[in-house]
Amino acid sequence: MEVEPIGPVEGEEPEPEHDSLRDRDAAGKGRVLVVRRLSRIQPPFSVVLATVLYCAEFVCASVLCSRYQKSDDTVWMSFTITFMLVPAVLIQLALTFFHRDLGRDRPLVLLLHLLLMGPLIRCVEALVVYYKAGKKEEPYVTISRKFSLKKGQDLPMEWETGHSERKLNAHRNAFKRMAVIQAFLGSTPQLTLQLYASIQEKYFLHTRVTLMVITLLSITYGALVCSVLAIQVRYDDYKVRVRPIAYFGMTVWRVLEIATRITALVLFSTALTHWVIAVGLCNLLFFFFLPWVEFWVRKGSLPENVEKNFSKLGTTVVLCMFTLLYACINVFCWSAVQLDLAHRDLIEKKQHWGRLAAYYCGRFVENVFLITMWYIFKSDFYEYVCAPLLVVQLLVCYGLAVLFMMLFYEYFHPCRRLFVYNVHDLFHCVCCVKGGGEGGEARPRGELPPSYSTTATMVLVSEDPLQLLSPRNALPPDITSQLGERETAIVDNMDAA
């Protein structure tokens, strides 16, 4: 194998932080292994955004509580305080757990966590690490190896990660979990409460409207974080880059889905107040016990990497909290993941299209039922509102949410080339089955019609019952062994030279 370093071209500036090695196999096919000396440190925008949303919602809810106190609205004030403090306390516990501060001597940080100001000090720490990075040379702590999908090819890459980048990654990961907790354990019940209070009182306060806007932004951001985390965990062997158009598609999809769901629940609660508790509990209990039932059916064992110092009881408590968060997400929107409590990542890495379709079909039927019940038992207040038009708008908005979801998985998903099949192929399969049943020429089993999209080229895990691809493509690539062989060959050739 020939090794030749690629240097800068005369008259051009060399790229600052990477170089490449080209190796050729016996068949003569070229393949480039990109080696980055140090990964370029990105600003911690996600940390700042999560902190701003947390502070804005907390301050706005506090101001609204003072307004409720002046007007003697003790019920609204009590629920607002509850939905403000419960997620704040859980966020402090989550940040302390992820950073493992209980075994470290950091009294100031722990004091700020007790004062519910933990995200502020964590954000300041992340900004200090970012501004100090690059001012002095630091050794790397690990080498990351992933595939980069470019122009339909998987390009192997490796880069060194320094101490500053590792600290920033720890902060980013902790704040992503914090954003999800804030969104679905605090912002969603808060938005539902304030919208219900506005309808019951028949007027909108400026502070209440501001809080509703902030909570909707927080929920949307938390849903986006869920989708991106699901992609990163599921395709861990690949360097995932989400394009702006993908973020736009996800944002429209999530905003329409969440807004329609919350509006349907609130309208139903204004007509049948006590029955909405039963609907919410049924949804919550179903999604909470579903992963545990699957865990018991598979006869799995609890993962040991949740925390080394935890006993089985402590691990079970942490998994129950994680399952509760998963259930709260699914009550309001699609979580984008399926839990596997026996797996070390707690997430299944298969793309279950059947579960996705079943969730949205069931949620659409439930929303139609809630809106229909509201339309039948609505109060006199809605005589000034065109109820049929509102029903049509809610159904159309949910249909648009499903449409943008399908567009995302069809065109905007960063790893759509790794799908065994996609939305377009599924529609073709349904049409082929119907055509064969009506006397048309049936397509052979395991054969799909040609797709106009650039998907279905390789897979990580085979899940297709028709065995569309060969068995050798059904397993995830062993990137460590591939890069290890290349490194061994490079070292041998250098020694020979």
TORDO-9501 format. One record per residue (C-alpha): residue in one letter; z, y, x. Coordinates in steps of 0.2 Angstrom, whole numbers. Example, Ala and Ser with C-alpha at 12.3 -4.5 7.8 and 13.67 -1.06 7.14 Angstrom:
// TORDO-9501
R  code      z      y      x
R     A     39    -22     62
R     S     36     -5     68
END
This chain:
// TORDO-9501
R  code      z      y      x
R     M      0      0      0
R     E     -5     17      7
R     V      7     31      6
R     E      1     49      8
R     P     12     64      5
R     I      3     78     -5
R     G      6     95      3
R     P      3    112     -3
R     V    -15    118     -4
R     E    -19    133      8
R     G    -19    149     -2
R     E     -7    142    -15
R     E     12    143    -17
R     P     20    125    -16
R     E     30    120    -31
R     P     48    124    -27
R     E     58    108    -32
R     H     47     93    -31
R     D     35     83    -21
R     S     24     68    -25
R     L     20     51    -17
R     R      4     42    -22
R     D      3     23    -21
R     R    -12     12    -24
R     D    -11     -6    -30
R     A    -23    -20    -26
R     A    -35    -17    -41
R     G    -37      1    -34
R     K    -29     10    -49
R     G    -20     26    -44
R     R     -2     29    -50
R     V      9     44    -45
R     L     27     43    -43
R     V     34     61    -45
R     V     50     63    -35
R     R     60     79    -39
R     R     72     84    -26
R     L     84     94    -38
R     S     81     96    -56
R     R     79    114    -61
R     I     95    120    -70
R     Q     92    127    -88
R     P    103    140    -96
R     P    116    133   -108
R     F    108    140   -124
R     S    114    126   -135
R     V    132    129   -129
R     V    131    148   -133
R     L    123    145   -150
R     A    136    132   -155
R     T    150    143   -150
R     V    142    158   -159
R     L    140    148   -175
R     Y    158    142   -174
R     C    166    159   -172
R     A    155    167   -185
R     E    159    154   -198
R     F    178    155   -194
R     V    179    174   -194
R     C    169    176   -210
R     A    179    162   -219
R     S    195    171   -213
R     V    189    188   -221
R     L    184    179   -237
R     C    201    171   -238
R     S    209    188   -237
R     R    198    194   -251
R     Y    203    179   -262
R     Q    221    183   -258
R     K    219    201   -264
R     S    211    195   -280
R     D    224    181   -283
R     D    210    167   -282
R     T    222    154   -275
R     V    211    139   -279
R     W    196    146   -269
R     M    207    152   -255
R     S    215    135   -253
R     F    199    126   -252
R     T    191    139   -241
R     I    206    137   -229
R     T    205    118   -229
R     F    186    118   -225
R     M    189    130   -211
R     L    204    122   -203
R     V    200    104   -204
R     P    184    104   -194
R     A    191    117   -182
R     V    205    105   -178
R     L    193     90   -176
R     I    182    100   -165
R     Q    197    104   -153
R     L    201     85   -153
R     A    183     80   -149
R     L    181     93   -135
R     T    197     87   -127
R     F    191     69   -129
R     F    174     72   -122
R     H    181     82   -107
R     R    196     70   -104
R     D    208     84   -102
R     L    224     75   -108
R     G    226     67    -91
R     R    222     83    -81
R     D    234     98    -77
R     R    225    112    -87
R     P    239    120    -97
R     L    229    136   -101
R     V    214    126   -108
R     L    226    115   -119
R     L    235    131   -125
R     L    218    138   -131
R     H    214    122   -139
R     L    230    123   -149
R     L    225    141   -154
R     L    208    134   -160
R     M    199    144   -147
R     G    194    129   -137
R     P    175    132   -139
R     L    177    149   -132
R     I    184    144   -115
R     R    172    129   -114
R     C    158    141   -117
R     V    165    153   -103
R     E    166    138    -91
R     A    148    133    -94
R     L    142    150    -91
R     V    152    152    -75
R     V    145    135    -69
R     Y    127    141    -73
R     Y    129    158    -64
R     K    136    150    -49
R     A    123    136    -48
R     G    110    138    -34
R     K    120    151    -24
R     K    125    138    -11
R     E    117    121     -7
R     E    126    106    -15
R     P    123     87    -13
R     Y    117     77    -27
R     V    128     65    -36
R     T    115     53    -44
R     I     97     50    -45
R     S     89     49    -63
R     R     74     38    -66
R     K     63     40    -82
R     F     45     39    -88
R     S     36     55    -93
R     L     23     53   -106
R     K      8     64   -101
R     K    -10     62   -108
R     G     -7     45   -115
R     Q      0     38    -99
R     D     18     34    -94
R     L     21     43    -77
R     P     37     37    -68
R     M     48     51    -61
R     E     64     52    -52
R     W     75     67    -48
R     E     92     71    -40
R     T    106     78    -51
R     G    118     90    -43
R     H    136     94    -47
R     S    132    109    -57
R     E    119    101    -67
R     R    131     86    -71
R     K    144     98    -77
R     L    132    108    -88
R     N    126     91    -95
R     A    144     87    -99
R     H    146    103   -108
R     R    129    102   -118
R     N    134     84   -124
R     A    151     89   -129
R     F    144    104   -139
R     K    131     94   -147
R     R    144     83   -155
R     M    154     98   -159
R     A    139    106   -169
R     V    137     90   -179
R     I    156     89   -183
R     Q    156    108   -188
R     A    140    106   -199
R     F    144     90   -209
R     L    163     91   -210
R     G    165    109   -212
R     S    149    119   -216
R     T    142    107   -230
R     P    158    107   -240
R     Q    161    125   -237
R     L    143    130   -243
R     T    145    118   -258
R     L    162    127   -263
R     Q    156    145   -261
R     L    140    141   -271
R     Y    150    133   -285
R     A    162    148   -285
R     S    148    160   -286
R     I    141    151   -301
R     Q    158    150   -310
R     E    162    168   -307
R     K    145    174   -311
R     Y    143    186   -297
R     F    140    186   -278
R     L    152    194   -265
R     H    144    201   -249
R     T    156    191   -238
R     R    153    175   -248
R     V    134    177   -247
R     T    136    180   -228
R     L    147    164   -226
R     M    134    154   -236
R     V    120    160   -224
R     I    130    156   -209
R     T    135    138   -215
R     L    117    135   -220
R     L    112    139   -202
R     S    126    128   -195
R     I    120    114   -206
R     T    102    115   -201
R     Y    107    116   -183
R     G    118    101   -184
R     A    104     91   -193
R     L     92     96   -179
R     V    104     90   -166
R     C    106     74   -175
R     S     87     71   -175
R     V     85     76   -156
R     L    100     65   -151
R     A     93     50   -160
R     I     77     52   -151
R     Q     85     54   -134
R     V     96     39   -137
R     R     82     28   -144
R     Y     70     32   -130
R     D     82     33   -116
R     D     70     27   -103
R     Y     58     42   -106
R     K     59     60   -102
R     V     59     68   -119
R     R     52     85   -122
R     V     52     92   -139
R     R     39    105   -142
R     P     41    121   -152
R     I     30    115   -166
R     A     41     99   -168
R     Y     56    110   -170
R     F     47    120   -183
R     G     43    104   -193
R     M     61     98   -191
R     T     68    114   -197
R     V     58    116   -213
R     W     61     97   -217
R     R     80     99   -214
R     V     82    116   -223
R     L     72    110   -239
R     E     81     93   -239
R     I     99    100   -237
R     A     96    115   -249
R     T     89    104   -262
R     R    103     91   -261
R     I    117    104   -261
R     T    110    114   -276
R     A    108     97   -286
R     L    126     93   -282
R     V    133    110   -287
R     L    122    111   -303
R     F    129     94   -308
R     S    147     99   -304
R     T    145    115   -315
R     A    141    104   -330
R     L    151     88   -327
R     T    165     94   -315
R     H    175     78   -314
R     W    160     66   -312
R     V    154     74   -296
R     I    170     68   -288
R     A    164     50   -292
R     V    147     53   -286
R     G    153     60   -269
R     L    165     46   -267
R     C    153     33   -271
R     N    140     40   -258
R     L    154     42   -245
R     L    161     25   -247
R     F    144     16   -247
R     F    138     24   -231
R     F    156     22   -223
R     F    157      3   -226
R     L    138     -1   -223
R     P    140     -1   -204
R     W    156    -11   -204
R     V    149    -24   -216
R     E    134    -26   -205
R     F    146    -28   -190
R     W    156    -41   -199
R     V    140    -51   -204
R     R    133    -51   -186
R     K    150    -56   -180
R     G    150    -43   -166
R     S    164    -37   -155
R     L    170    -20   -152
R     P    162    -10   -138
R     E    173     -8   -122
R     N    165      8   -116
R     V    172     20   -129
R     E    187     24   -118
R     K    194     13   -104
R     N    212     17   -108
R     F    210     13   -127
R     S    217     -2   -135
R     K    208    -11   -148
R     L    217     -1   -161
R     G    213     15   -153
R     T    194     10   -152
R     T    195      5   -170
R     V    202     22   -175
R     V    188     31   -165
R     L    175     20   -172
R     C    181     24   -190
R     M    181     43   -186
R     F    163     41   -180
R     T    158     31   -195
R     L    166     44   -206
R     L    155     57   -198
R     Y    140     46   -200
R     A    144     44   -219
R     C    146     63   -222
R     I    129     66   -214
R     N    121     54   -225
R     V    129     61   -241
R     F    119     77   -238
R     C    104     72   -227
R     W     96     58   -217
R     S    106     55   -201
R     A     90     49   -192
R     V    100     34   -184
R     Q    108     18   -189
R     L    125     13   -182
R     D    127     -3   -173
R     L    146     -4   -169
R     A    144    -18   -157
R     H    131     -9   -146
R     R    137      1   -131
R     D    128     17   -138
R     L    134     14   -156
R     I    116     17   -161
R     E    102      4   -165
R     K     86      8   -155
R     K     74      1   -167
R     Q     64     12   -179
R     H     68      5   -196
R     W     54     13   -207
R     G     61      2   -222
R     R     78     10   -221
R     L     70     27   -220
R     A     59     24   -235
R     A     74     16   -245
R     Y     85     31   -241
R     Y     73     44   -247
R     C     68     35   -263
R     G     86     32   -267
R     R     90     50   -264
R     F     76     56   -274
R     V     81     46   -289
R     E     99     52   -287
R     N     94     70   -286
R     V     83     68   -302
R     F     97     60   -311
R     L    109     74   -306
R     I     97     87   -311
R     T     93     79   -328
R     M    112     77   -332
R     W    114     96   -328
R     Y     99    100   -339
R     I    107     90   -353
R     F    125     97   -352
R     K    122    114   -344
R     S    133    128   -350
R     D    128    144   -359
R     F    127    154   -343
R     Y    110    146   -339
R     E    102    153   -355
R     Y     98    168   -344
R     V     89    156   -331
R     C     73    147   -334
R     A     81    129   -333
R     P     64    120   -333
R     L     57    130   -319
R     L     72    128   -309
R     V     71    109   -311
R     V     53    109   -306
R     Q     57    120   -291
R     L     70    108   -285
R     L     59     93   -286
R     V     45    101   -278
R     C     56    107   -263
R     Y     62     90   -261
R     G     45     83   -261
R     L     40     96   -248
R     A     55     90   -237
R     V     48     72   -238
R     L     31     79   -234
R     F     37     88   -218
R     M     47     73   -213
R     M     31     62   -213
R     L     21     75   -204
R     F     35     76   -191
R     Y     34     57   -188
R     E     15     57   -189
R     Y     11     71   -178
R     F     25     81   -170
R     H     37     67   -164
R     P     38     68   -145
R     C     37     49   -144
R     R     25     45   -158
R     R     14     35   -145
R     L     28     22   -144
R     F     28     18   -162
R     V     22      0   -167
R     Y     14      9   -182
R     N     16     26   -190
R     V     15     34   -207
R     H     -4     34   -208
R     D     -5     15   -204
R     L      8     11   -217
R     F     -2     19   -230
R     H    -18     10   -224
R     C     -8     -7   -225
R     V     -3     -3   -243
R     C    -21      1   -248
R     C    -27    -15   -240
R     V    -14    -25   -249
R     K    -19    -17   -266
R     G    -38    -19   -262
R     G    -36    -38   -257
R     G    -27    -41   -273
R     E    -41    -33   -284
R     G    -54    -44   -277
R     G    -58    -34   -262
R     E    -60    -41   -245
R     A    -43    -43   -237
R     R    -40    -39   -219
R     P    -34    -53   -208
R     R    -15    -54   -205
R     G     -9    -44   -190
R     E    -24    -33   -190
R     L    -23    -14   -194
R     P    -37     -2   -198
R     P    -42     11   -185
R     S    -30     26   -185
R     Y    -36     44   -182
R     S    -20     48   -174
R     T    -15     44   -156
R     T     -1     32   -160
R     A      3     14   -158
R     T     -1     12   -139
R     M     15      4   -133
R     V     32      0   -139
R     L     50     -1   -133
R     V     57    -14   -145
R     S     45    -25   -156
R     E     50    -25   -174
R     D     33    -27   -182
R     P     32    -43   -193
R     L     13    -44   -191
R     Q     15    -44   -172
R     L      2    -31   -169
R     L      5    -30   -151
R     S      6    -43   -137
R     P     23    -50   -133
R     R     23    -42   -116
R     N     23    -25   -124
R     A     37    -29   -135
R     L     51    -27   -122
R     P     57    -11   -115
R     P     50     -7    -97
R     D     61    -11    -83
R     I     60      6    -74
R     T     73      2    -62
R     S     64    -13    -55
R     Q     47     -5    -55
R     L     53     10    -45
R     G     64     -1    -34
R     E     48    -11    -29
R     R     39      5    -25
R     E     53     12    -14
R     T     54     -5     -5
R     A     36     -4     -1
R     I     36     14      4
R     V     51     10     16
R     D     42     -5     23
R     N     26      5     27
R     M     35     19     35
R     D     44      6     46
R     A     28     -2     51
R     A     20     15     55
END
